[in-house]
Amino acid sequence: MTQRIPVVENILNANDRLAEENRARLDAAGVFAVNIMASPGAGKTSLIEQTLPHLADLARVAVVDGDIATSIDADRAAAAGAQAAIQINTGGECHLDAVMLHGALNQLDLTHFDLLIVENVGNLVCPASFKLGTHKSILVASVPEGDDKPYKYPGMYRGVDALVVNKIDLLPYINFRMDFFTSGVQALNPNLITFPLSCRTGEGIDAWIDWLIQNVKRKT
Amino acid sequence: MTQRIPVVENILNANDRLAEENRARLDAAGVFAVNIMASPGAGKTSLIEQTLPHLADLARVAVVDGDIATSIDADRAAAAGAQAAIQINTGGECHLDAVMLHGALNQLDLTHFDLLIVENVGNLVCPASFKLGTHKSILVASVPEGDDKPYKYPGMYRGVDALVVNKIDLLPYINFRMDFFTSGVQALNPNLITFPLSCRTGEGIDAWIDWLIQNVKRKT
């Protein structure tokens, strides 16, 4: 199985080159792009649903959703007010890659948008290895997943630019040690900007929206 | 990238051959083995912690835990009463494979055990593609993950022999449509045996234990 390593490296190099091309297209059009990653069910789609109404008068938003199957997520993004919502079905693939995003960008007139939200496949491992060309990587953690996830999935926590800790409304019902969680995060990614919030109740969402809008404005 | 496919196929074939060898070793020793898979944080380790005390007088249990990093899970299994607990750290790998289990089996005198519990890496995609040689595959879903997961991760739901739906104590606080979830499961895997339970409160755990013990007895 020694033949496996060079092939994987070649794929990653090809992916990174295409990610740079995606980035150049986004920059040329003045579009700020985020790559949202998380475990299945941490609340990526719920976060996008909560976010879109806040941006209604501030930014024109396209959403690209990656899933193994179904268009549930893109349908939800469109219903929540995305000006465009594209679903990528990966078949069996456990992550999005730059080729898939390239295909999605081909379906969009980027000059019509200020913000591109990419929702990756629910997976705390593989998406971390594949650059897409987006400007910021965002991880959505959630309280019910447990406080040990930074320790067990260090690659994901190490590589992101912002952390949303979702479902804080469930803290009273779950043994989640916020100190232990935060220590794990800080060891991997010191000063990572973190937004504790609840997509269900709306608590904490404003700080997240402010950060996102500031980034969009800085870009355009 | 067309060269990629045959290499992956070769790896899977090699994996399947070694999985068959693992199965033969388990059978020769009279050990019943389960492969527990789930999203990160669905409650695989909690399920093992809840299960082990119920088996104390009934079966000698070894636990093999797969994680990207840390020995948190194996430590928890040992504390809960596993006669042996082995931690596999996969480095960056997003799943266990038959080679890794083979290495773990080499560290165990299988004649000392009746049941082997393998806890896979938290991931709802990749582990479904790699046979280990275990007798039954078990998926732990959890209420906070959301009711759309069977639709979005069909490969995992299609391939398992039993389904644990954990964290039912959180049903009052979450919009989880059990009918929608169950319809999705049934479409992919009709008559899949399902155990709704809460590792936190212990509700529903008995039916799961009964099923597991029956399988262990049938095997030995």
Chai-1 contact restraints between the chains, C-beta under 6 A:
chainA,res_idxA,chainB,res_idxB,connection_type,confidence,min_distance_angstrom,max_distance_angstrom,comment,restraint_id
A,V7,B,V7,contact,1.0,0.0,6.0,A-B,restraint_1
A,S39,B,S39,contact,1.0,0.0,6.0,A-B,restraint_2
A,S39,B,P40,contact,1.0,0.0,6.0,A-B,restraint_3
A,P40,B,S39,contact,1.0,0.0,6.0,A-B,restraint_4
A,P40,B,L124,contact,1.0,0.0,6.0,A-B,restraint_5
A,P40,B,E145,contact,1.0,0.0,6.0,A-B,restraint_6
A,P40,B,K149,contact,1.0,0.0,6.0,A-B,restraint_7
A,G41,B,E145,contact,1.0,0.0,6.0,A-B,restraint_8
A,G41,B,G146,contact,1.0,0.0,6.0,A-B,restraint_9
A,D67,B,K152,contact,1.0,0.0,6.0,A-B,restraint_10
A,I68,B,Y153,contact,1.0,0.0,6.0,A-B,restraint_11
A,A69,B,P154,contact,1.0,0.0,6.0,A-B,restraint_12
A,T70,B,Y151,contact,1.0,0.0,6.0,A-B,restraint_13
A,T70,B,K152,contact,1.0,0.0,6.0,A-B,restraint_14
A,I72,B,D148,contact,1.0,0.0,6.0,A-B,restraint_15
A,C94,B,V125,contact,1.0,0.0,6.0,A-B,restraint_16
A,C94,B,C126,contact,1.0,0.0,6.0,A-B,restraint_17
A,N123,B,V125,contact,1.0,0.0,6.0,A-B,restraint_18
A,L124,B,P40,contact,1.0,0.0,6.0,A-B,restraint_19
A,V125,B,C94,contact,1.0,0.0,6.0,A-B,restraint_20
A,V125,B,N123,contact,1.0,0.0,6.0,A-B,restraint_21
A,C126,B,C94,contact,1.0,0.0,6.0,A-B,restraint_22
A,P144,B,P144,contact,1.0,0.0,6.0,A-B,restraint_23
A,E145,B,P40,contact,1.0,0.0,6.0,A-B,restraint_24
A,E145,B,G41,contact,1.0,0.0,6.0,A-B,restraint_25
A,G146,B,G41,contact,1.0,0.0,6.0,A-B,restraint_26
A,D148,B,I72,contact,1.0,0.0,6.0,A-B,restraint_27
A,K149,B,P40,contact,1.0,0.0,6.0,A-B,restraint_28
A,Y151,B,T70,contact,1.0,0.0,6.0,A-B,restraint_29
A,K152,B,D67,contact,1.0,0.0,6.0,A-B,restraint_30
A,K152,B,T70,contact,1.0,0.0,6.0,A-B,restraint_31
A,Y153,B,I68,contact,1.0,0.0,6.0,A-B,restraint_32
A,P154,B,A69,contact,1.0,0.0,6.0,A-B,restraint_33
